[in-house]
Amino acid sequence: MRSDGTEVRQLTNNTAEDWSPNWSPDGRSLVFASNRHGNFDIFVMRADGSEVSQVTDSPQVDWYPNWSP
């Protein structure tokens, strides 16, 4: 979505809970937490919603992802 709140677009479409998104510093990707495989892990996707990849796979709950410069 634009900074003025227009052009809202859904990027995920599943029955899971997708939480805590954060933009990458270059604005090309998002990192977020999701329970799409039964436990909350960290995922990254392109800003257009494509190329979703799982970053963590742990038995613990992974929350509040963020980028490091």
N, CA, C and O atoms as a MOPAC input file, in Angstrom:
PM7 MOZYME 1SCF
protein

 N      0.84100 1    -1.16600 1     0.00000 1
 C      0.00000 1     0.00000 1     0.00000 1
 C      0.88700 1     1.23000 1     0.00000 1
 O      2.03000 1     1.20600 1     0.45700 1
 N      0.33400 1     2.28000 1    -0.51600 1
 C      1.05800 1     3.55200 1    -0.52400 1
 C      1.04900 1     4.17100 1     0.87600 1
 O      0.23500 1     3.79700 1     1.72000 1
 N      1.94000 1     5.09900 1     1.11100 1
 C      2.02500 1     5.73700 1     2.42900 1
 C      0.75400 1     6.49000 1     2.80100 1
 O      0.51400 1     6.74600 1     3.98100 1
 N     -0.06900 1     6.85100 1     1.80800 1
 C     -1.32700 1     7.54500 1     2.10400 1
 C     -2.49000 1     6.57700 1     2.34500 1
 O     -3.62700 1     7.00800 1     2.53700 1
 N     -2.20300 1     5.25600 1     2.33400 1
 C     -3.22600 1     4.24700 1     2.61500 1
 C     -3.97300 1     3.75300 1     1.39400 1
 O     -4.84600 1     2.89500 1     1.52600 1
 N     -3.66500 1     4.25900 1     0.21400 1
 C     -4.32900 1     3.79400 1    -1.00300 1
 C     -3.58200 1     2.60200 1    -1.59600 1
 O     -2.46800 1     2.27600 1    -1.18500 1
 N     -4.21100 1     1.97200 1    -2.55400 1
 C     -3.64900 1     0.81600 1    -3.25700 1
 C     -3.32100 1    -0.34000 1    -2.31100 1
 O     -2.24100 1    -0.92600 1    -2.38800 1
 N     -4.24800 1    -0.65800 1    -1.42900 1
 C     -4.08000 1    -1.78800 1    -0.51100 1
 C     -4.13500 1    -3.08000 1    -1.31500 1
 O     -4.99800 1    -3.24500 1    -2.17800 1
 N     -3.22400 1    -3.98500 1    -1.03500 1
 C     -3.17200 1    -5.25600 1    -1.74500 1
 C     -2.78800 1    -6.36400 1    -0.77800 1
 O     -1.82200 1    -6.22900 1    -0.02700 1
 N     -3.53900 1    -7.45500 1    -0.79300 1
 C     -3.22700 1    -8.60000 1     0.06100 1
 C     -2.08200 1    -9.38400 1    -0.56500 1
 O     -2.12300 1    -9.69900 1    -1.75400 1
 N     -1.06200 1    -9.69900 1     0.22500 1
 C      0.11000 1   -10.40000 1    -0.28400 1
 C      0.12300 1   -11.87800 1     0.06000 1
 O      0.78500 1   -12.66000 1    -0.62300 1
 N     -0.59000 1   -12.28000 1     1.09900 1
 C     -0.65400 1   -13.69400 1     1.46200 1
 C     -2.08800 1   -14.17200 1     1.31100 1
 O     -3.03100 1   -13.39400 1     1.45600 1
 N     -2.24400 1   -15.45000 1     1.02100 1
 C     -3.56900 1   -16.02100 1     0.84000 1
 C     -3.54300 1   -17.47000 1     1.31200 1
 O     -3.40200 1   -18.39400 1     0.51100 1
 N     -3.67900 1   -17.65200 1     2.60300 1
 C     -3.68800 1   -18.99500 1     3.17800 1
 C     -4.48800 1   -18.95400 1     4.47200 1
 O     -4.93700 1   -17.89000 1     4.89800 1
 N     -4.66500 1   -20.10200 1     5.08800 1
 C     -5.44000 1   -20.16700 1     6.33000 1
 C     -4.58100 1   -19.90100 1     7.56000 1
 O     -5.08900 1   -19.89300 1     8.68100 1
 N     -3.30300 1   -19.68500 1     7.36400 1
 C     -2.37600 1   -19.45000 1     8.47700 1
 C     -2.49500 1   -18.02800 1     9.00200 1
 O     -3.13600 1   -17.16800 1     8.39800 1
 N     -1.86100 1   -17.81100 1    10.13600 1
 C     -1.74600 1   -16.46800 1    10.69500 1
 C     -0.38500 1   -15.91500 1    10.28300 1
 O      0.65100 1   -16.49100 1    10.61700 1
 N     -0.39000 1   -14.81400 1     9.56800 1
 C      0.83800 1   -14.14000 1     9.15700 1
 C      0.93900 1   -12.84400 1     9.94900 1
 O      0.04200 1   -12.00400 1     9.89100 1
 N      2.03000 1   -12.68500 1    10.68800 1
 C      2.16300 1   -11.59800 1    11.66200 1
 C      3.44700 1   -10.80600 1    11.48000 1
 O      4.40000 1   -11.25300 1    10.84100 1
 N      3.43700 1    -9.63700 1    12.05100 1
 C      4.62500 1    -8.83200 1    12.32100 1
 C      5.50600 1    -8.58100 1    11.09100 1
 O      6.70800 1    -8.84000 1    11.13100 1
 N      4.91800 1    -8.07900 1    10.00200 1
 C      5.73400 1    -7.82200 1     8.81300 1
 C      6.65700 1    -6.61800 1     9.00500 1
 O      6.32100 1    -5.66300 1     9.70500 1
 N      7.80100 1    -6.68500 1     8.38000 1
 C      8.75600 1    -5.57300 1     8.37000 1
 C      9.39100 1    -5.47600 1     6.99200 1
 O      9.81400 1    -6.47800 1     6.41600 1
 N      9.45000 1    -4.25100 1     6.47100 1
 C     10.07900 1    -4.00800 1     5.17400 1
 C     11.59400 1    -4.13600 1     5.28400 1
 O     12.18600 1    -3.77700 1     6.30200 1
 N     12.21300 1    -4.65000 1     4.22600 1
 C     13.67500 1    -4.65500 1     4.15200 1
 C     14.15400 1    -3.21800 1     3.95700 1
 O     13.39400 1    -2.37500 1     3.47900 1
 N     15.39600 1    -2.93100 1     4.31800 1
 C     15.89800 1    -1.56600 1     4.15700 1
 C     15.80400 1    -1.04000 1     2.72000 1
 O     15.62200 1     0.16000 1     2.51700 1
 N     15.92600 1    -1.92600 1     1.71800 1
 C     15.84700 1    -1.47400 1     0.32600 1
 C     14.41700 1    -1.44600 1    -0.21500 1
 O     14.19200 1    -1.04000 1    -1.35500 1
 N     13.44400 1    -1.88100 1     0.60700 1
 C     12.04300 1    -1.83800 1     0.20100 1
 C     11.62300 1    -2.90100 1    -0.79000 1
 O     10.52100 1    -2.83200 1    -1.33500 1
 N     12.47800 1    -3.88800 1    -1.04000 1
 C     12.15700 1    -4.92300 1    -2.02600 1
 C     11.58200 1    -6.20200 1    -1.43400 1
 O     11.04600 1    -7.03300 1    -2.16600 1
 N     11.68500 1    -6.37100 1    -0.12000 1
 C     11.23100 1    -7.60300 1     0.52500 1
 C     10.54300 1    -7.30900 1     1.85200 1
 O     10.68100 1    -6.23200 1     2.43100 1
 N      9.80200 1    -8.30400 1     2.30400 1
 C      9.17100 1    -8.26300 1     3.62300 1
 C      9.58700 1    -9.50400 1     4.38900 1
 O      9.71800 1   -10.58400 1     3.81200 1
 N      9.79400 1    -9.35200 1     5.68400 1
 C     10.01000 1   -10.47900 1     6.57000 1
 C      8.79800 1   -10.53300 1     7.49400 1
 O      8.27900 1    -9.49100 1     7.89100 1
 N      8.34200 1   -11.73500 1     7.84100 1
 C      7.16600 1   -11.87300 1     8.68900 1
 C      7.18000 1   -13.22300 1     9.39000 1
 O      7.90100 1   -14.13700 1     8.98900 1
 N      6.37600 1   -13.33900 1    10.44200 1
 C      6.20300 1   -14.59900 1    11.16000 1
 C      4.90700 1   -15.24200 1    10.68400 1
 O      3.92400 1   -14.54800 1    10.42600 1
 N      4.90700 1   -16.56500 1    10.56800 1
 C      3.71300 1   -17.27800 1    10.12400 1
 C      3.67600 1   -18.67200 1    10.73500 1
 O      4.71200 1   -19.29300 1    10.97300 1
 N      2.45400 1   -19.15100 1    10.98500 1
 C      2.28700 1   -20.52700 1    11.46700 1
 C      1.76800 1   -21.42400 1    10.34600 1
 O      1.05200 1   -22.38900 1    10.61300 1
 N      2.11000 1   -21.12700 1     9.12400 1
 C      1.61000 1   -21.88400 1     7.97200 1
 C      2.04200 1   -23.34300 1     7.97000 1
 O      1.45900 1   -24.14800 1     7.24300 1
 N      3.05200 1   -23.70900 1     8.76400 1
 C      3.46100 1   -25.11100 1     8.87000 1
 C      3.22700 1   -25.65100 1    10.28000 1
 O      3.83900 1   -26.64300 1    10.67400 1
 N      2.33500 1   -24.99600 1    11.04600 1
 C      1.95600 1   -25.49000 1    12.36000 1
 C      2.61800 1   -24.79700 1    13.53100 1
 O      2.08800 1   -24.83900 1    14.64100 1
 N      3.74200 1   -24.16900 1    13.32300 1
 C      4.46700 1   -23.47500 1    14.37700 1
 C      4.96200 1   -22.15400 1    13.79500 1
 O      5.28600 1   -22.08800 1    12.60900 1
 N      5.02400 1   -21.11500 1    14.60100 1
 C      5.46400 1   -19.82700 1    14.07100 1
 C      6.95000 1   -19.84700 1    13.72900 1
 O      7.80200 1   -20.07500 1    14.58800 1
 N      7.23300 1   -19.60600 1    12.47000 1
 C      8.58500 1   -19.48300 1    11.95300 1
 C      8.68500 1   -18.17900 1    11.17200 1
 O      7.68800 1   -17.48000 1    10.98800 1
 N      9.87900 1   -17.85900 1    10.71900 1
 C     10.12900 1   -16.61300 1     9.99600 1
 C     10.19700 1   -16.89800 1     8.49600 1
 O     10.80500 1   -17.87400 1     8.05700 1
 N      9.55900 1   -16.02000 1     7.72800 1
 C      9.51300 1   -16.12900 1     6.27300 1
 C      9.90800 1   -14.79800 1     5.65100 1
 O      9.78300 1   -13.74400 1     6.27400 1
 N     10.38500 1   -14.86200 1     4.42000 1
 C     10.70900 1   -13.67000 1     3.63600 1
 C     10.00200 1   -13.79400 1     2.29500 1
 O      9.91000 1   -14.88600 1     1.73500 1
 N      9.50600 1   -12.67900 1     1.78300 1
 C      8.90300 1   -12.65600 1     0.45400 1
 C      9.26500 1   -11.35700 1    -0.24900 1
 O      9.63200 1   -10.36700 1     0.38400 1
 N      9.15400 1   -11.38200 1    -1.56300 1
 C      9.34600 1   -10.15300 1    -2.33200 1
 C      8.18400 1    -9.21400 1    -2.04300 1
 O      7.12800 1    -9.65800 1    -1.59500 1
 N      8.36300 1    -7.94300 1    -2.29000 1
 C      7.34500 1    -6.93000 1    -1.99000 1
 C      6.05100 1    -7.15500 1    -2.75400 1
 O      5.00200 1    -6.66100 1    -2.33900 1
 N      6.10000 1    -7.89000 1    -3.86200 1
 C      4.88600 1    -8.16800 1    -4.62900 1
 C      4.18600 1    -9.44100 1    -4.17400 1
 O      3.17700 1    -9.83000 1    -4.76200 1
 N      4.71100 1   -10.11000 1    -3.12200 1
 C      4.11000 1   -11.32300 1    -2.58600 1
 C      4.66900 1   -12.60300 1    -3.17500 1
 O      4.26000 1   -13.69000 1    -2.76700 1
 N      5.58100 1   -12.51000 1    -4.11100 1
 C      6.15200 1   -13.69900 1    -4.74000 1
 C      7.38800 1   -14.17600 1    -3.97800 1
 O      7.88800 1   -13.50400 1    -3.07600 1
 N      7.85700 1   -15.34600 1    -4.36900 1
 C      9.09000 1   -15.92300 1    -3.83900 1
 C      9.12200 1   -15.98200 1    -2.31600 1
 O     10.05400 1   -15.47900 1    -1.68900 1
 N      8.11100 1   -16.59100 1    -1.73000 1
 C      8.06700 1   -16.77400 1    -0.27400 1
 C      9.04900 1   -17.88000 1     0.10300 1
 O      9.01200 1   -18.96600 1    -0.47400 1
 N      9.91700 1   -17.61000 1     1.05900 1
 C     10.83700 1   -18.64200 1     1.53000 1
 C     10.86800 1   -18.65400 1     3.05600 1
 O     10.82200 1   -17.61200 1     3.71000 1
 N     10.94800 1   -19.86000 1     3.59500 1
 C     11.01100 1   -20.04300 1     5.04100 1
 C     12.45500 1   -19.87800 1     5.48600 1
 O     13.35800 1   -20.49400 1     4.92000 1
 N     12.67500 1   -19.04400 1     6.50500 1
 C     14.02200 1   -18.74300 1     6.98300 1
 C     14.37300 1   -19.56200 1     8.21800 1
 O     15.51600 1   -19.99500 1     8.36500 1
 N     13.40200 1   -19.78100 1     9.11300 1
 C     13.66100 1   -20.58300 1    10.31200 1
 C     12.76600 1   -21.81600 1    10.31100 1
 O     11.71000 1   -21.83900 1     9.67900 1
 N     13.21100 1   -22.83400 1    11.02800 1
 C     12.43800 1   -24.06200 1    11.19600 1
 C     12.82000 1   -24.63400 1    12.55700 1
 O     13.61300 1   -25.57000 1    12.65300 1
 N     12.24600 1   -24.06000 1    13.60000 1
 C     12.60300 1   -24.49300 1    14.94700 1
 C     11.35000 1   -24.89800 1    15.71100 1
 O     10.24900 1   -24.46500 1    15.37100 1
 N     11.50800 1   -25.72300 1    16.73900 1
 C     10.35100 1   -26.11800 1    17.54000 1
 C      9.83200 1   -24.97600 1    18.41600 1
 O      8.69900 1   -25.02300 1    18.89600 1
 N     10.66300 1   -23.94900 1    18.62300 1
 C     10.22400 1   -22.79500 1    19.40300 1
 C      9.43700 1   -21.84600 1    18.50100 1
 O      9.49200 1   -21.93400 1    17.27400 1
 N      8.71100 1   -20.94500 1    19.14100 1
 C      7.96500 1   -19.92500 1    18.40900 1
 C      8.92600 1   -18.80700 1    18.02000 1
 O      9.58800 1   -18.22400 1    18.87800 1
 N      8.99900 1   -18.51400 1    16.74700 1
 C      9.82700 1   -17.41500 1    16.24800 1
 C      8.91200 1   -16.23900 1    15.92700 1
 O      8.01600 1   -16.35000 1    15.09000 1
 N      9.13900 1   -15.12200 1    16.59100 1
 C      8.28300 1   -13.94400 1    16.49500 1
 C      9.09200 1   -12.70900 1    16.16400 1
 O     10.31900 1   -12.70500 1    16.25500 1
 N      8.39300 1   -11.67300 1    15.78400 1
 C      8.91500 1   -10.30900 1    15.63300 1
 C     10.21400 1   -10.22300 1    14.83200 1
 O     11.22400 1    -9.73000 1    15.33500 1
 N     10.18900 1   -10.69600 1    13.60400 1
 C     11.40000 1   -10.60800 1    12.78900 1
 C     11.70500 1    -9.16300 1    12.41200 1
 O     10.81100 1    -8.32100 1    12.33200 1
 N     12.96300 1    -8.90100 1    12.18600 1
 C     13.38000 1    -7.57300 1    11.75600 1
 C     14.65900 1    -7.70500 1    10.95200 1
 O     15.29700 1    -8.75800 1    10.96300 1
 N     15.03100 1    -6.66700 1    10.27000 1
 C     16.23500 1    -6.65200 1     9.44800 1
 C     17.37400 1    -6.02400 1    10.22400 1
 O     17.17000 1    -5.14900 1    11.06500 1
 N     18.57000 1    -6.48200 1     9.92800 1
 C     19.76000 1    -5.87900 1    10.51200 1
 C     20.52000 1    -5.17200 1     9.39200 1
 O     20.71200 1    -5.74000 1     8.31600 1
 N     20.94300 1    -3.96500 1     9.63600 1
 C     21.63900 1    -3.22700 1     8.55500 1
 C     22.87300 1    -3.89400 1     8.10500 1
 O     23.55400 1    -3.39200 1     7.21100 1

